């Protein structure tokens, strides 16, 4: 069993406001990925990001393209992939 600890930031799991807050938080990321035109063609659409609930999938036709999408995410959220 783990010990209880206090959360000082974030939204509650299952909270009514949680999906809205997530949408507001990642809206800028979705816009940047779509504007980059990096992604896989699905029909006539170029899709680089797919969202479902709190899951995000990045789609790219190459490893270089995927790294470019990851770099967009890192710069948008201003954090290090390696936690440094």
ABEGO torsion letter per residue (X at the ends): XBBBBBBABEBBBGBAAAAAAAAAAAAAAAAAAAAAGBEBBBEABBBABBBBEABBBBBBABAAAAAAAAAAAAAAAGBBAAGX
